Amino acid sequence: MGKIVSREDLVDYLRADRGAGRSIALANGCFDVLHVGHVRYLEGAKAEADRLVVAMNDDDSVRKLKGPGRPVLSAGDRAELVSALRPVDYVLIFSELDVNELLRTLKPDVHCKGTDYTVETVPERDTVLSYGGRTAIVGDPKDHSTRGLLARIRQ
């Protein structure tokens, strides 16, 4: 089971992991109403490195990104669910609308994004390149979405 950690503790954990020769991947998202697309995304991200950090948007940033009525689940509940997934080593709840600052702080070897992006269209690509990291596109085709799942539930 992954650990839900503070930013400060995560920096220490990753320092120790790097000291032991482990590589680090970071995946990020809202993870509101967990579905199979999330699981496949995180499995793909874990395949890119020895340790997987999942940066999860807090409730306020989810509201700003996704609109009224979101998130469905609180950040604490979402973090607990995501941390219970086999591929996940660390979960960090963050408040920014993007992960640029977090990427600059943590400098993961790999920043993983879903298949709704290409390497060229990842918004944080320049940040990752600036410290020598790489971007990987992982997961299954975007056949699953929280928005689609919620629409089906409402029907």
N, C-alpha and C positions, 0 to 999 in steps of 0.2 A: 504494500500500500504506500502510495506517495505521501509526502509530507506537505502540509499547508504551512507556508513559511512567510516571514516578513522579508522585506527587501534586504535589510541588513544581514539577517541570518543567511539568506540565499547567497549573498556575496561570499560569506565565509565558507558555506558548503561547496560552492563552485571552486573556490581557491583550493580547498582540500582535494576535490575531484581532479582538478587539473594537475595538482602536485602528484597525484597517483597515476597520471598519464591518461586520464579519461577525457573524451571529447564531449562537448555540450551542444545540444540542439534546443532551440526555443520555438514553441508554437504558441500562437495567441488567438483569442477569440472570446466571445460572450458565453458560449456553451449553455445557453438557455434552453431548457427542455432537451436533454441529452438524447441523441438518436444515433443510428448506425453510421451515418456520415461522419459524425464526430469521432466515433471509435476508430474508423478506418483512417481518418486524418491523423489521429494520434499514433496509431500503429505505424503508419508511414513515416511520421516524424521520428519516432523512436528508432527506426531502422537506419536513420542518418547519423546516429551518435550513440555514445555509451550512456549518457544521461539525458533525460528529457525534462525540460522546464516548461510548464504550461502557465503562461501569463493570461489571466482571466480578468476581463473588465468588471469593475465594481458596478453596483446598481445604478448610480447616477450616470456613469458613462454609457451603460447599456440603454438607459432612457433617451439619452441624447443621440445615440447612434441608431436605435431601432424604433423609437417613437413611443406614443402612449400605450399603456398596458404591458410594457416590457420593463424589466424582465418578469417572467412568470414566476421563476424561483429566485430566492434571495442569493446574494453572493456566497454566503456561508454554505447554503445547501448545494449550490452549484460546485463550489470548491470541494466539498466532501464527496460528491458523486465523481467528479473528475479525478480526485486523488485516489479513489478506489480502483481505477482502471489500471490494469497490468502494466501498460507501457509507461506510465507516468511516475517520475521520480520526485518532482517538486511542483507545487502549485503556488503561484503568487497572485494575489488579487491586486490590481493596479487601477488607478483613477484617471489616467490620461486617456485621451481619445485615440491615440496611436502608441506604438511601442518604440518609437525612436529614442526617447530618453532611456528607456530600459535597455535597449540594445547597446547604447553607448556605455552604460554602466556595466552590464554583464558580459558584453562581447562574446556571445555564443559563437562557436565554430560555424554553426548552421542555423539560419533562420528559415523555418518551414512555413509555407503557406499552402492553402488549398488549391484545388484545380480550377477554381474560378479566376485564378491569376495565371500569368506566365512569368518567368523570371524577370522579363523586361517591364512588366506592369506592376510588380510589387511596390507599394508606396514607400517602403522603408529600404529599398534596394541600395540607394546611395549611402545610407547610414551604414549598412552592413559592409559594403565595399570599402568604406572609409577606414575601417579597422582591420581589414583583411579577411573578413568572414565570407561565407557564400550563402546563397539563397537556394532552397530546394522546393520544388512543387511536389506535394505528396497527397495521398488519399485517393479516393475513388472519384469518378466524374460527379459533378454536382447534381446528382439525382435526388438528393435528400436535403431538406432545409427545415429549419425550425418554423419559418413562415409557412411553408407548405403543410407541415405537420399540424400546426395550429389551425389552419384553414380546414383541413380534413376533420379535425376534432369538432369545430364549430358546425360543420354540416351535419 
